[in-house]
């Protein structure tokens, strides 16, 4: 029953672009697990602004967002597969610093959260789990593939373990 939902886990990504689909792939893995009844999984895919009604509906829940990012730090400090966990409040600050929130969707998740706050005065509480899908080489490109790279696929159990701490 939706009234019992306290935590939303929202996976974002395009599964046709390999590692960029990590958020959706994590949701698919979580669907195989026995999760607490207060947790709802949502495959946000590339919905962009289509997520607004969902986020409005669950505005009083904690929202855990899983998405691909590029960490722009010194060489080799943040290898492919590293992940970043931050309260959504902090994400807006970090977006201006060293974290690049990439999006091959119609709209990035930060755009959606900004619009929700501006238009409906709703501030979503929760965390972003950003998975670095790039090596330190900025020339890395997203490839067409339905498969995750080994580095990213091997991180899924660790990502799930960390997500569960926030349920």
C-alpha positions in Angstrom: 0.0 0.0 0.0 1.4 3.4 -1.0 0.6 4.9 2.4 3.2 2.7 4.0 6.0 3.8 1.6 8.8 5.7 3.4 11.7 5.3 1.0 11.7 5.5 -2.8 14.7 4.1 -4.7 14.8 5.8 -8.1 17.1 4.4 -10.8 17.9 6.7 -13.7 19.6 5.9 -16.9 19.5 4.8 -20.5 20.1 1.0 -20.7 21.0 1.3 -24.5 24.1 3.3 -23.6 26.0 0.7 -21.5 27.2 2.1 -18.2 24.9 5.1 -18.5 22.1 2.7 -17.5 23.6 1.9 -14.1 20.7 3.3 -12.2 18.1 1.1 -14.0 20.4 -1.9 -13.7 20.6 -1.5 -9.9 16.8 -1.3 -9.7 16.6 -4.6 -11.7 19.0 -6.2 -9.2 17.1 -4.9 -6.2 13.8 -6.3 -7.6 15.3 -9.8 -7.0 15.8 -9.1 -3.3 13.5 -9.3 -0.3 13.2 -5.6 0.7 11.3 -4.0 3.6 7.7 -3.2 2.8 8.3 0.6 3.2 10.7 0.6 0.2 9.4 1.3 -3.3 11.6 0.7 -6.4 11.1 2.9 -9.4 12.7 2.5 -12.8 13.0 6.1 -13.9 14.8 5.2 -17.1 15.0 8.4 -19.2 11.7 9.9 -18.0 13.1 13.4 -17.2 10.2 15.7 -16.5 7.9 12.6 -16.5 9.3 12.0 -13.0 7.6 15.2 -11.7 4.2 13.5 -10.8 6.0 10.6 -9.1 8.2 12.9 -7.0 5.2 15.0 -6.1 3.3 11.9 -5.1 6.1 10.7 -2.8 7.2 14.2 -1.6 7.1 13.1 2.0 9.3 10.1 1.4 13.1 9.8 1.4 14.3 9.5 -2.2 17.4 7.6 -3.1 18.5 8.4 -6.7 20.9 6.2 -8.5 22.5 7.8 -11.6 25.7 7.9 -13.7 28.1 10.8 -13.1 31.5 12.0 -14.2 33.8 13.0 -11.4 36.3 15.7 -12.5 39.1 15.4 -10.1 42.8 14.9 -10.3 43.9 12.1 -12.5 43.4 8.6 -11.1 41.7 9.8 -7.9 38.3 8.7 -8.9 38.5 5.7 -11.2 35.6 4.3 -13.1 33.2 2.6 -10.7 33.8 4.9 -7.8 30.6 6.2 -6.3 29.5 9.4 -4.6 26.8 9.5 -2.0 25.5 12.9 -1.0 22.4 14.5 0.4 20.4 16.1 -2.4 21.0 19.5 -0.8 24.7 19.1 -1.2 24.4 17.8 -4.8 23.4 21.2 -6.1 26.6 22.7 -4.5 28.8 20.0 -5.8 27.4 20.4 -9.3 29.2 23.7 -9.3 32.5 22.2 -8.2 34.0 18.9 -9.3 31.1 16.6 -10.1 29.5 16.6 -13.5 26.0 15.2 -13.6 25.9 13.9 -17.1 22.6 13.0 -18.7 21.8 11.4 -22.0 18.2 11.5 -21.0 15.8 14.3 -22.2 16.4 16.1 -18.9 18.9 15.6 -16.1 17.6 14.7 -12.6 18.9 18.0 -11.2 16.7 19.9 -13.7 13.7 17.9 -12.5 14.4 18.5 -8.8 15.0 22.2 -9.5 11.7 22.6 -11.4 9.8 20.7 -8.7 11.1 23.0 -6.0 10.5 26.2 -8.1 7.0 25.3 -9.4 5.5 23.3 -6.6 7.6 24.5 -3.7 8.5 20.9 -3.0 12.0 20.1 -1.8 12.8 16.4 -2.1 14.8 14.9 0.8 17.1 12.1 0.1 20.4 11.2 -1.4 22.1 10.8 -4.7 24.2 7.7 -5.4 26.3 8.8 -8.3 28.4 6.2 -10.0 31.4 7.4 -11.9 31.2 5.8 -15.4 34.3 7.5 -16.7 38.0 6.9 -16.3 40.1 10.0 -15.6 40.5 10.5 -19.3 37.9 13.1 -20.4 37.9 11.5 -23.9 35.9 8.5 -22.6 32.7 8.2 -24.6 29.5 6.5 -23.8 29.0 3.4 -26.1 25.9 1.8 -27.5 25.4 -1.4 -25.6 22.9 -3.1 -23.4 25.7 -4.4 -21.2 27.6 -2.7 -18.3 31.4 -2.7 -18.4 33.1 -5.1 -16.0 34.2 -2.2 -13.7 30.6 -0.9 -13.3 28.9 -4.3 -13.1 31.3 -5.5 -10.4 30.3 -2.5 -8.2 26.6 -3.3 -8.1 26.8 -5.4 -4.9 28.6 -2.6 -3.1 26.2 0.0 -4.4 23.2 -2.1 -3.2 24.9 -2.7 0.2 25.3 1.1 0.6 21.8 1.9 -0.6 20.3 -0.5 2.0 22.0 1.6 4.8 19.6 4.4 3.8 16.4 2.4 3.8 
